[in-house]
């Protein structure tokens, strides 16, 4: 008897949602110029692209191991989306 029949489906959905967030963050980080990052007072463009690129690669290659690193890189992707991206977008609208 399967106690949690939908657990694997939910975990698979969470995996793909977090992967999509990380890929979107990575691609978004590539679209802004390096000067925009400096003008917004954020980490440099190479730093953000490396962090977010590593997040994508880590999730694709090591999906079941190193859960602490997954958590750290997921938080980094959400920090980029919640703090850095709006600051960069605000600069380009002016």
Buried (B, 14 or more C-beta within 10 A) or exposed (E): EEEEEEEEEEEEEEBEEBBEBBBBBBEBBEEBEEEBBEEBEBBEBEEBBBBBBBBBEBBEEEEEEEEEBBEEBBEBBBBBBEEBBEBBBEBEEE
